[in-house]
Amino acid sequence: MEIKINGRTADITIDNEKNIAQVMAGIEQWLAGSGHRLSGLTVDGQAADLSSLEIIFAKEIDSVNTLDVLTMPITELAVMSLVNLLADIDDFDALAFDDRNNFFSNWKETPQAVFVFEQIPDLFSFFENTFLNGAFSAQTLRSITEERLREIQTPVDEFSNLRPLLEETCARLTDLPLDIQTGKDAKAAQTIQIFSGITEKIFRVYKQLEIQGYIPKTAAEKNLTQQINDFNGTVKELLQAYEKNDTVLIGDLAEYEIAPRLAEIYNTAAGDK
C-alpha cells in the first residue's frame, strides 16, 4: 500500500498494522507533534466522510492500493472552524425559540464542532451552554468566539493589548485583602474572576505565539515554563486561602507572589517574541 501525505508519497514503513485504522493511529500521533491536523482522507481515490469512516478504517491494508492523507496547519483549521462557528451562531440566533430544540444535536456533528470539542474544549462548553441550555446569549457567545479568533489571527497585537488590563489586575490583587476585610465581597469576587480570565488568556495567546513560530525554542522559553509551573502552585494556594477567607495569607500571596509573578510571566513572554 502506498501512503501519501497531501499527494506526495510519504516515507512511512508499515510494521504490524493490519488495517487502515491502525495505520491512521500512527499517522495522527505523528501529526500531533507537527503542528498539522488531519483534514481529509482518500482511499483508492474515494474521499472519506463521516458516514464511511467506519467501513474505511476496517479495511485491511492488503486490500488498499493508495492511502492519501490530507493535512492542514492547525492554525488554519482553527480559523476556518471559528469562522464557521460564527455563522452557526447567526443561524441559531435567527431561529424561532421553538425551533432551537434540535439545533445542538445536529450542530455537534459538524466538522467545526468536532474540531472545537477536541482542540478548544472550554469554547465547546460555551456553545453547549448556549445551543443546548440557553445559559449564554448568542451575543455573548459571538463576543467570546470573536476574541478567540483574534487570538489566532493576530496573536502579537492581542498579546500587546493585554498590558493595560494586566496592570489593572495586579493593582486589584494588591487591594484584594482590604476589599475582603471591608466587606467588598462583590469586588473581591470580581477581582478573582478577572485575574483568572487574564491568566488563562495570557497562556492561550502565548501558546499561539509558540505554535506560529513567534517564540523560538530557547533557554528563555524553558525559564518561562518553570515560571508558569511555580505560578500555578501559588494560584492554588491563593484560591484555597480565598475559600477559607484567610485575609492575611490572601494579602501576602496576592501582593508579594501572584501580582509580581503574573507581571513577570507576561514580560518574559513579551520579551521572547
C-alpha positions as CSV (number, residue, x, y, z in Angstrom):
1,M,0.0,0.0,0.0
2,E,1.3,3.4,-1.0
3,I,0.8,6.2,1.6
4,K,0.7,9.8,0.5
5,I,0.6,13.0,2.5
6,N,-1.1,15.8,0.6
7,G,-0.5,14.0,-2.6
8,R,3.2,13.2,-2.1
9,T,4.5,9.7,-1.3
10,A,5.5,9.5,2.3
11,D,8.4,7.6,3.7
12,I,6.3,5.5,6.1
13,T,7.1,1.9,6.9
14,I,4.2,-0.4,7.9
15,D,5.2,-2.9,10.5
16,N,2.5,-4.8,12.4
17,E,-0.5,-2.7,11.2
18,K,-3.3,-4.8,9.8
19,N,-5.9,-2.3,8.8
20,I,-6.4,1.4,7.9
21,A,-7.4,2.3,11.5
22,Q,-4.1,1.1,12.9
23,V,-2.1,3.0,10.2
24,M,-4.1,6.2,10.8
25,A,-3.5,5.9,14.5
26,G,0.3,6.1,13.9
27,I,-0.1,8.9,11.4
28,E,-2.3,11.0,13.7
29,Q,0.3,10.6,16.5
30,W,2.9,11.9,14.2
31,L,0.7,14.8,13.1
32,A,0.1,15.8,16.7
33,G,3.7,16.9,17.1
34,S,4.0,18.5,13.6
35,G,1.6,21.5,14.0
36,H,-0.8,19.9,11.5
37,R,-4.0,18.0,11.8
38,L,-5.9,15.6,9.6
39,S,-8.3,17.4,7.3
40,G,-9.3,14.6,4.9
41,L,-8.7,11.1,3.8
42,T,-8.8,9.4,0.4
43,V,-8.6,5.6,-0.2
44,D,-8.0,4.5,-3.7
45,G,-9.4,7.8,-5.0
46,Q,-12.6,7.7,-2.8
47,A,-12.9,10.5,-0.3
48,A,-13.9,9.5,3.2
49,D,-16.8,11.2,5.0
50,L,-18.3,10.6,8.4
51,S,-20.7,8.0,7.2
52,S,-18.0,5.9,5.5
53,L,-15.1,6.2,8.0
54,E,-16.0,3.1,10.0
55,I,-16.0,1.0,6.8
56,I,-12.8,2.5,5.5
57,F,-11.0,2.1,8.8
58,A,-11.9,-1.6,8.9
59,K,-10.3,-2.2,5.5
60,E,-7.2,-4.4,5.6
61,I,-4.1,-2.8,4.2
62,D,-3.6,-5.6,1.6
63,S,-6.9,-4.6,0.0
64,V,-5.9,-0.9,-0.4
65,N,-3.5,0.4,-3.1
66,T,-3.3,4.1,-2.1
67,L,-4.0,5.9,1.1
68,D,-3.8,9.7,0.7
69,V,-3.9,11.6,3.9
70,L,-4.8,15.3,3.7
71,T,-3.5,17.7,6.4
72,M,-3.7,21.3,7.2
73,P,-1.8,23.5,9.7
74,I,-3.8,23.6,12.9
75,T,-3.9,27.4,12.9
76,E,-5.7,27.3,9.5
77,L,-8.1,24.7,10.7
78,A,-8.8,26.7,13.9
79,V,-9.5,29.9,11.9
80,M,-11.8,28.0,9.5
81,S,-13.6,26.4,12.4
82,L,-14.1,29.6,14.3
83,V,-15.4,31.4,11.2
84,N,-17.9,28.6,10.6
85,L,-18.9,28.8,14.3
86,L,-19.7,32.5,14.0
87,A,-22.0,31.5,11.1
88,D,-23.6,28.8,13.3
89,I,-24.3,31.4,16.0
90,D,-26.1,33.6,13.4
91,D,-28.1,30.6,12.2
92,F,-29.1,29.7,15.8
93,D,-29.9,33.3,16.7
94,A,-32.2,33.6,13.6
95,L,-34.3,30.6,14.7
96,A,-37.6,30.9,16.5
97,F,-37.5,29.7,20.1
98,D,-39.4,26.5,19.5
99,D,-37.1,25.6,16.6
100,R,-34.0,25.7,18.7
101,N,-34.6,22.4,20.5
102,N,-32.9,20.2,17.9
103,F,-30.2,22.6,16.9
104,F,-27.4,21.3,19.2
105,S,-27.9,17.6,18.3
106,N,-27.3,18.4,14.6
107,W,-24.6,21.0,15.2
108,K,-22.3,18.8,17.4
109,E,-21.7,16.5,14.4
110,T,-20.4,19.3,12.2
111,P,-16.6,19.4,11.5
112,Q,-16.2,22.7,13.3
113,A,-18.0,21.4,16.4
114,V,-15.9,18.3,16.4
115,F,-12.7,20.3,16.0
116,V,-13.5,22.6,18.9
117,F,-14.6,19.7,21.1
118,E,-11.2,18.2,20.6
119,Q,-8.9,21.2,20.4
120,I,-10.7,24.0,22.4
121,P,-12.9,22.2,24.9
122,D,-13.7,25.2,27.0
123,L,-15.1,27.0,24.0
124,F,-17.2,24.0,23.1
125,S,-18.7,24.2,26.6
126,F,-19.8,27.8,25.9
127,F,-21.5,26.6,22.7
128,E,-23.1,23.7,24.5
129,N,-24.4,26.1,27.2
130,T,-25.9,28.4,24.6
131,F,-27.3,26.0,22.0
132,L,-28.5,23.3,24.5
133,N,-29.0,25.0,27.8
134,G,-29.5,28.7,26.9
135,A,-27.1,29.8,29.7
136,F,-25.4,32.4,27.4
137,S,-26.9,34.7,24.9
138,A,-25.9,34.5,21.2
139,Q,-24.4,37.9,21.5
140,T,-22.1,36.8,24.4
141,L,-21.1,33.6,22.6
142,R,-20.3,35.7,19.5
143,S,-18.1,38.0,21.5
144,I,-16.2,35.1,23.1
145,T,-15.7,33.4,19.7
146,E,-14.5,36.6,18.0
147,E,-12.0,37.0,20.8
148,R,-10.6,33.5,20.3
149,L,-10.4,34.2,16.5
150,R,-8.4,37.3,17.2
151,E,-6.0,35.4,19.4
152,I,-5.2,33.1,16.5
153,Q,-5.2,35.6,13.6
154,T,-3.4,38.4,15.4
155,P,-1.7,37.0,18.5
156,V,1.0,39.6,18.7
157,D,-1.5,42.5,18.8
158,E,-3.8,40.6,21.1
159,F,-0.8,40.0,23.5
160,S,0.3,43.6,23.4
161,N,-3.2,44.8,24.1
162,L,-3.2,42.9,27.4
163,R,-0.8,45.1,29.2
164,P,-3.2,47.8,30.5
165,L,-5.6,45.1,31.8
166,L,-2.7,43.2,33.3
167,E,-1.6,46.3,35.2
168,E,-5.1,47.0,36.4
169,T,-5.4,43.3,37.5
170,C,-2.2,43.5,39.5
171,A,-3.4,46.6,41.3
172,R,-6.7,44.9,42.1
173,L,-4.8,41.9,43.5
174,T,-2.9,44.2,45.8
175,D,-6.2,45.6,47.1
176,L,-7.9,42.2,47.4
177,P,-7.3,41.6,51.2
178,L,-8.6,45.1,52.1
179,D,-11.6,44.6,49.9
180,I,-12.4,41.3,51.8
181,Q,-11.8,42.9,55.2
182,T,-14.1,45.9,54.4
183,G,-16.9,43.7,53.2
184,K,-16.5,44.5,49.5
185,D,-17.3,40.9,48.6
186,A,-18.6,41.6,45.1
187,K,-15.4,43.5,44.1
188,A,-13.2,40.7,45.6
189,A,-15.1,38.1,43.7
190,Q,-14.8,40.2,40.5
191,T,-11.1,40.5,41.1
192,I,-10.6,36.8,41.3
193,Q,-12.7,36.3,38.1
194,I,-10.7,39.0,36.2
195,F,-7.4,37.5,37.4
196,S,-8.5,34.0,36.3
197,G,-9.6,35.3,32.9
198,I,-6.5,37.3,32.1
199,T,-4.2,34.5,33.3
200,E,-5.9,32.0,31.0
201,K,-5.7,34.5,28.1
202,I,-2.0,35.1,28.6
203,F,-1.4,31.3,28.5
204,R,-3.7,30.9,25.4
205,V,-2.1,33.7,23.4
206,Y,1.4,32.7,24.4
207,K,0.7,29.2,23.1
208,Q,-0.4,30.7,19.8
209,L,2.8,32.7,19.6
210,E,4.7,29.5,20.1
211,I,2.7,27.4,17.6
212,Q,3.0,30.1,14.9
213,G,6.8,30.5,15.3
214,Y,7.0,33.9,17.0
215,I,8.8,32.3,20.0
216,P,11.9,30.2,19.4
217,K,12.8,27.1,21.4
218,T,15.3,28.8,23.7
219,A,16.5,28.8,27.2
220,A,14.2,31.8,27.9
221,E,11.2,29.6,27.0
222,K,12.4,26.9,29.4
223,N,12.6,29.6,32.1
224,L,9.1,30.7,31.3
225,T,7.9,27.1,31.6
226,Q,9.3,27.0,35.1
227,Q,7.8,30.3,36.0
228,I,4.4,29.1,34.9
229,N,4.7,25.8,36.9
230,D,5.7,27.8,40.0
231,F,2.9,30.3,39.4
232,N,0.2,27.5,39.1
233,G,1.1,26.2,42.5
234,T,0.8,29.7,44.1
235,V,-2.5,30.3,42.4
236,K,-3.9,27.1,44.0
237,E,-2.7,28.5,47.4
238,L,-4.5,31.8,46.7
239,L,-7.8,30.1,45.8
240,Q,-7.7,27.9,48.9
241,A,-7.0,30.9,51.1
242,Y,-9.8,32.8,49.4
243,E,-12.2,30.0,50.1
244,K,-11.2,29.9,53.8
245,N,-11.4,33.8,53.9
246,D,-7.8,33.9,55.2
247,T,-7.2,37.6,54.6
248,V,-3.6,37.5,55.9
249,L,-2.5,34.8,53.6
250,I,-4.5,36.3,50.7
251,G,-2.7,39.6,51.2
252,D,0.7,38.0,51.3
253,L,0.1,35.9,48.2
254,A,-1.7,38.5,46.2
255,E,0.7,41.3,46.8
256,Y,4.0,39.6,47.0
257,E,3.6,36.4,44.9
258,I,0.7,36.5,42.5
259,A,0.8,40.1,41.2
260,P,4.6,40.3,40.6
261,R,4.8,36.7,39.1
262,L,1.9,37.4,36.7
263,A,3.7,40.5,35.5
264,E,7.0,38.6,35.3
265,I,5.4,35.9,33.2
266,Y,3.9,38.4,30.8
267,N,7.1,40.4,30.5
268,T,9.1,37.2,29.9
269,A,6.7,36.1,27.2
270,A,6.7,39.6,25.6
271,G,10.5,39.7,25.5
272,D,10.6,36.3,23.7
273,K,8.5,37.4,20.8
